[in-house]
């Protein structure tokens, strides 16, 4: 069982930047793709970005492509989400998650919430206009 704890959220102005971190417990971290999702009250959970188990493949939602960067450090058991040029519509609770399939998975599966079996509690990101 992997436990995930996010940090780094906060209040930032339109155009600002934040770096989210997700610390994972457990030795299995490096064997699984990891994803970032976000949710606004009353709306469905939305895929943001994901990274393969070794970090060689990344995938992004169109809405964040070119502004957000996902990375991971398998020694530190941590996955990151660097967010630049933030917009008010990026305001949400951001959660990291562990993919349920070990080793390589398709980018389609990396972008599907149902393919993840462990979730963090989330960190609030608020972008003011």
C-alpha positions, 0 to 999 in steps of 0.5 A: 500500500502506498500512501501519498501526501501532497504539499505546495499549494497556496494562493497565487496571482494570475500568471504566477507559479507554484510547485506541488510535491507528492511524497509517497511511502512504500518501496513500490513507488518507482514501479508505477506511473504517477498522475496529477488530477484536479477537482473543483466542487460540483465538477468531475475529477480532471486529469492534469498530467502523468509520468511513467514509472521511470520518468521517460514518458509524460502526458498532459491535458491540453489545458495545461500543456506548455505551462505545467511540467511533471517530474519524479525523483524515484530516490526521494519517492516524490513526484512534482508538478511545476505550474507556470503561467497560472490562470484563475481557471486552474483553481482546484484541489490538486491530488496525486495518484498511483497507477494500478498497473506496474511498469509501462502503461499507455498514455491513455491509461495514464490519463484515466482516473479509473486506472489509479488505485491510491490517492492523496488528500489533495492540496488547494491551489487558488489563482486570483485574477 
